Amino acid sequence: MQDSVRYIWGAQGLPVQVPAALESALSPTLFFPTGYRVFMVALVAIAVIILFLILKKTRLGMRIRAGTLDLEMVSALGVDVRILRNLNFGLGIFFAGLAGVLAAGMLGLTPTIGDQLIMPSFVAVIVGGLTANADRHVGELSHGDQRSTEIMMALALRPKLLLLDEPAAGMGSQETYDTAVLIRKLHRTQKLTIVLVEHDMRVIFNLADRITVLTEGEVLEVGTPDEIAASEKVQVAYLGEKREGA
């Protein structure tokens, strides 16, 4: 398809002409809020409201929500799951297409847009080990797999810096181990800088190259895992003062 696009429209990217009335800034002092950006925000807000109404007020939305919780039960009640999935997929494609059209006004169109957007998503799914769950809704996954999916969604945006807030929270030992393996794999294969906040010391000492310890909102110690493990200040903060004769 990309080759066909290049053959018809050329190999160079093309700008998308925004209506002149929407190009100018709304304020002489604030250049960011242009008419087009405000138009985008308003249209997205309308789309979100429509999606909310579809999911909350229609029979289709009720079935979609029920299917994310228990697809087998929905099927047992006589709902054609294949049609439901196709409608769900079509709804997602519509809103994804709408987002692409709106973004084209700011980013333009290039023949390689498929590689720029689809390939990172494909890599994210493969690296994250999510191919085994390709036919399942996120709501059906375990807590650990849901967290992995969230990380992969962030990776699909091709970040240079990945921020993770307690990625192992609420997990059992095996899920914690799997999540730590995934994070290390991302760091090595995707060349990502990763900053994570975590209270599980097993995860911290297994993953971190450098650790910053905070206590009561202030930096207590900064160093390598070995330096942090040997720090008396950290030991006192986490284990308490050592009593005489103890």
C-alpha atoms as one frame of an Amber mdcrd trajectory, in Angstrom:
protein
   0.000   0.000   0.000   2.839   2.390   0.795   4.381   1.711  -2.620   1.040
   2.530  -4.268   0.840   5.802  -2.346   4.375   6.716  -3.430   3.608   5.875
  -7.053   0.448   8.026  -7.149   1.397  11.009  -4.956   5.200  10.821  -4.894
   7.761   9.853  -2.288   7.782  13.169  -0.448   5.411  14.105   2.326   2.577
  16.494   1.587   1.231  19.212   3.860  -2.468  19.248   4.678  -4.008  22.636
   4.048  -5.815  23.934   7.103  -8.596  26.496   6.452  -7.185  30.002   6.675
  -9.707  30.954   9.357  -8.218  28.301  11.678  -4.520  28.935  11.062  -4.034
  32.122  13.045  -3.459  32.344  16.788  -6.426  33.313  18.921  -4.375  35.787
  20.935  -1.471  38.085  19.981   0.333  37.110  23.191  -0.394  33.364  23.186
   0.746  31.659  19.993  -0.027  28.065  20.973  -3.869  28.146  21.010  -4.551
  28.488  17.282  -8.030  28.168  15.866  -7.205  24.692  14.554  -6.035  23.436
  17.935  -9.191  24.735  19.591 -11.214  23.091  16.813  -9.395  19.801  17.452
 -10.050  19.957  21.198 -13.737  20.731  20.649 -14.148  17.931  18.099 -12.353
  15.426  20.335 -14.586  16.439  23.251 -17.669  15.856  21.094 -16.288  12.473
  19.959 -15.638  11.450  23.579 -19.187  12.414  24.562 -20.615  10.445  21.632
 -18.504   7.413  22.551 -19.603   7.700  26.180 -23.262   7.821  25.158 -22.839
   4.845  22.838 -21.228   2.744  25.569 -23.610   3.818  28.335 -26.963   4.334
  26.638 -27.175   1.870  23.740 -27.675  -1.878  23.574 -24.466  -2.192  21.541
 -22.530  -0.326  24.224 -23.994  -2.509  26.941 -22.898  -5.632  25.069 -19.418
  -4.227  24.459 -18.990  -3.413  28.149 -20.306  -6.826  29.154 -17.980  -8.498
  26.664 -14.906  -6.856  28.167 -15.815  -8.374  31.521 -16.942 -11.863  30.528
 -17.039 -12.691  26.841 -18.039 -16.313  27.429 -21.093 -15.270  29.420 -22.152
 -12.834  26.691 -21.843 -15.635  24.138 -23.882 -17.972  26.370 -26.673 -15.366
  26.424 -27.042 -15.668  22.654 -24.994 -12.695  21.476 -22.977 -13.322  18.309
 -19.485 -12.645  19.660 -17.949 -12.452  16.185 -20.289  -9.643  15.138 -19.793
  -7.915  18.476 -16.025  -7.986  18.062 -16.264  -6.670  14.504 -18.486  -3.801
  15.633 -16.131  -3.079  18.514 -13.165  -3.117  16.150 -14.973  -0.922  13.639
 -15.793   1.612  16.347 -12.148   1.728  17.361 -11.026   2.115  13.743 -13.418
   5.029  13.245 -12.056   6.973  16.200  -8.459   6.084  15.289  -9.113   7.357
  11.763 -10.631  10.542  13.144  -7.509  11.086  15.243  -5.329  10.547  12.166
  -7.290  13.063  10.108  -7.057  15.676  12.856  -3.344  15.066  13.376  -2.648
  15.410   9.649  -3.470  19.113   9.876  -0.488  19.554  12.199   1.901  16.772
  11.175   1.225  16.494   7.446   1.095  13.239   5.490   4.076  11.076   4.538
   4.246   7.817   2.551   6.012   6.142   5.472   3.365   7.014   8.041   2.482
   3.317   8.263   6.028   2.415   9.298   6.147   5.341  11.699   2.952   4.376
  13.513   2.254   0.694  12.882   5.745  -0.782  13.207   6.399   0.595  16.726
   3.063  -0.847  17.805   3.976  -4.195  16.261   7.360  -4.164  18.006   5.665
  -3.269  21.286   3.320  -6.264  21.036   6.159  -8.675  20.189   8.602  -7.393
  22.800   5.890  -7.268  25.438   4.939 -10.887  24.836   1.292  -9.989  24.206
   0.791 -12.085  21.063  -0.585 -14.980  23.137  -3.457 -12.716  24.233  -4.157
 -11.173  20.835  -7.734 -12.511  20.744  -8.667 -11.338  24.257  -9.959  -8.056
  25.623  -7.719  -6.207  28.064 -10.390  -6.547  30.747 -10.014 -10.333  30.576
  -6.266 -10.290  31.255  -4.551 -10.838  34.576  -3.370  -7.845  36.566   0.216
  -8.434  35.439  -0.728  -8.689  31.756  -2.849  -5.550  32.036   0.141  -3.679
  33.444   2.318  -5.017  30.608  -0.297  -3.812  28.132  -0.210  -0.331  29.648
   3.583  -0.250  29.312   3.342  -1.399  25.695   0.774   1.291  24.918   3.281
   3.856  26.138   6.042   2.207  24.096   3.933   2.424  20.923   4.288   6.233
  21.143   8.061   5.814  20.632   9.190   7.639  23.769  12.833   8.354  24.553
  12.072   8.474  28.277   9.680   6.037  29.961   8.270   6.962  33.386   6.851
   4.107  35.472   5.026   4.604  38.773   5.118   1.431  40.880   4.887  -1.000
  37.931   4.853  -4.021  40.276   2.183  -2.730  42.675  -0.393  -5.351  43.671
   1.391  -8.223  41.936   2.392 -11.659  43.134   5.952 -12.956  43.004   5.716
 -14.419  39.490   3.999 -11.351  38.001   6.577  -9.095  39.679   9.380 -11.166
  38.167   7.760 -11.100  34.691   7.289  -7.319  34.871  10.912  -6.803  35.914
  12.075  -8.977  33.006   9.928  -6.943  30.603  11.306  -3.621  31.866  14.890
  -4.841  31.549  14.171  -6.144  28.043  12.781  -2.750  27.022  15.841  -1.003
  28.381  18.182  -3.254  26.439  16.342  -3.716  23.147  14.693  -0.314  22.748
  17.545   1.766  24.200  15.102   3.496  26.528  15.931   5.658  29.490  13.602
   4.439  32.236  12.762   6.240  35.466  10.651   4.233  37.889   9.222   4.789
  41.347   8.936   1.558  43.286   8.716   0.366  46.887   9.589  -3.264  46.125
  13.310  -3.440  46.857  13.664  -6.655  44.850  12.581  -4.811  41.717  14.735
  -1.768  42.440  17.972  -3.666  43.081  17.347  -5.980  40.145  16.723  -3.222
  37.594  18.286   0.076  38.609  21.700   1.312  37.528  21.355   4.273  39.872
  19.007   4.732  42.829  17.704   7.852  44.551  16.229   7.225  48.001  13.604
   9.684  49.240  12.324  10.054  52.772   9.727  12.582  53.895   9.968  14.347
  50.541  13.747  14.863  50.660  16.649  13.088  48.973  18.343  10.822  51.499
  20.913   9.033  49.360  21.945   8.661  45.709  24.162   5.894  44.369  24.537
   2.514  42.758  22.587  -0.469  44.112  25.670  -1.650  46.043  26.208   1.795
  47.530  22.563   2.099  48.550  22.547  -1.374  50.104  25.607  -0.472  52.182
  24.351   2.983  53.223  23.798   3.300  56.966  21.406   6.217  56.420  19.183
   4.081  54.209  19.301   1.172  56.648  18.285   3.440  59.523  15.475   5.027
  57.485  14.003   1.659  56.483  14.900  -0.538  59.454  15.060   1.961  62.311
  17.819   2.835  64.768  19.911  -0.054  65.999  19.477  -0.483  69.733  22.412
  -1.150  72.042  22.806  -4.827  72.828  20.552  -5.815  69.920
